[in-house]
Amino acid sequence: EIEPASASEINVGDIVAYDSVIANSRIVHRVIERGEDEEGTYYILKGDNNKYKDPEKVRFNQIKRVLVAIIY
């Protein structure tokens, strides 16, 4: 895992650890969408085994880590 330096380092398909405002905890999910609104860049995330996407727009400052490799 790495700590991202900028929003441009996070892409659709990446697995990230973020601090959820709604759940009040750290969650590890996959980025399924990236967008822009009046507050700037946001990400929509979803757990691989979940039917539904997460209910909040995640901002760059909430993302703490990006997965770069899985070693078996």
C-alpha positions as a Markdown table, in Angstrom:
| # | Residue | x | y | z |
|---|---|---|---|---|
| 1 | Glu | 0.0 | 0.0 | 0.0 |
| 2 | Ile | 1.1 | 3.6 | -0.6 |
| 3 | Glu | -0.2 | 6.9 | 0.6 |
| 4 | Pro | -1.4 | 8.8 | -2.4 |
| 5 | Ala | 0.2 | 12.3 | -3.0 |
| 6 | Ser | -2.6 | 13.6 | -5.2 |
| 7 | Ala | -6.1 | 12.8 | -6.5 |
| 8 | Ser | -4.6 | 12.0 | -9.9 |
| 9 | Glu | -3.0 | 8.9 | -8.5 |
| 10 | Ile | -6.3 | 7.3 | -7.7 |
| 11 | Asn | -8.1 | 5.6 | -10.6 |
| 12 | Val | -11.2 | 3.5 | -11.3 |
| 13 | Gly | -10.4 | -0.1 | -10.4 |
| 14 | Asp | -8.0 | 0.8 | -7.5 |
| 15 | Ile | -8.5 | -0.7 | -4.1 |
| 16 | Val | -8.3 | 2.0 | -1.4 |
| 17 | Ala | -8.6 | 2.4 | 2.4 |
| 18 | Tyr | -10.7 | 5.4 | 3.3 |
| 19 | Asp | -12.2 | 7.0 | 6.4 |
| 20 | Ser | -15.9 | 6.8 | 6.0 |
| 21 | Val | -17.9 | 9.7 | 7.4 |
| 22 | Ile | -21.1 | 7.6 | 7.4 |
| 23 | Ala | -19.7 | 4.5 | 9.0 |
| 24 | Asn | -17.2 | 6.4 | 11.2 |
| 25 | Ser | -14.6 | 3.8 | 10.4 |
| 26 | Arg | -11.9 | 2.9 | 7.9 |
| 27 | Ile | -13.2 | 0.9 | 4.9 |
| 28 | Val | -11.3 | -0.9 | 2.2 |
| 29 | His | -13.3 | -0.9 | -1.1 |
| 30 | Arg | -12.7 | -0.6 | -4.9 |
| 31 | Val | -13.1 | 2.7 | -6.8 |
| 32 | Ile | -15.9 | 2.2 | -9.4 |
| 33 | Glu | -16.4 | 5.8 | -10.5 |
| 34 | Arg | -14.5 | 9.1 | -10.4 |
| 35 | Gly | -16.2 | 12.4 | -10.9 |
| 36 | Glu | -16.1 | 16.2 | -10.4 |
| 37 | Asp | -18.6 | 18.4 | -8.7 |
| 38 | Glu | -18.6 | 21.9 | -7.1 |
| 39 | Glu | -16.4 | 20.6 | -4.2 |
| 40 | Gly | -13.8 | 19.0 | -6.5 |
| 41 | Thr | -12.9 | 15.4 | -7.3 |
| 42 | Tyr | -14.9 | 12.6 | -5.7 |
| 43 | Tyr | -14.9 | 8.8 | -5.9 |
| 44 | Ile | -17.7 | 6.3 | -5.7 |
| 45 | Leu | -16.6 | 3.0 | -4.1 |
| 46 | Lys | -18.1 | -0.5 | -3.7 |
| 47 | Gly | -17.0 | -3.7 | -1.9 |
| 48 | Asp | -16.3 | -6.5 | -4.4 |
| 49 | Asn | -18.8 | -8.7 | -2.6 |
| 50 | Asn | -21.4 | -6.0 | -2.1 |
| 51 | Lys | -24.5 | -5.6 | -4.3 |
| 52 | Tyr | -24.6 | -1.8 | -3.9 |
| 53 | Lys | -22.1 | 1.0 | -4.0 |
| 54 | Asp | -21.2 | 2.9 | -0.9 |
| 55 | Pro | -23.7 | 5.7 | 0.0 |
| 56 | Glu | -21.2 | 8.6 | 0.1 |
| 57 | Lys | -19.0 | 10.5 | -2.2 |
| 58 | Val | -15.5 | 9.9 | -1.0 |
| 59 | Arg | -13.0 | 12.9 | -1.2 |
| 60 | Phe | -9.3 | 12.7 | -1.7 |
| 61 | Asn | -8.6 | 13.7 | 1.9 |
| 62 | Gln | -10.6 | 10.7 | 3.2 |
| 63 | Ile | -8.4 | 8.2 | 1.2 |
| 64 | Lys | -5.4 | 7.0 | 3.3 |
| 65 | Arg | -3.9 | 4.2 | 1.3 |
| 66 | Val | -4.0 | 2.7 | -2.2 |
| 67 | Leu | -3.2 | -0.9 | -2.8 |
| 68 | Val | -0.4 | -1.5 | -5.3 |
| 69 | Ala | 0.3 | -5.2 | -5.0 |
| 70 | Ile | -0.9 | -8.4 | -3.5 |
| 71 | Ile | 1.8 | -10.9 | -2.7 |
| 72 | Tyr | 0.9 | -14.5 | -2.4 |
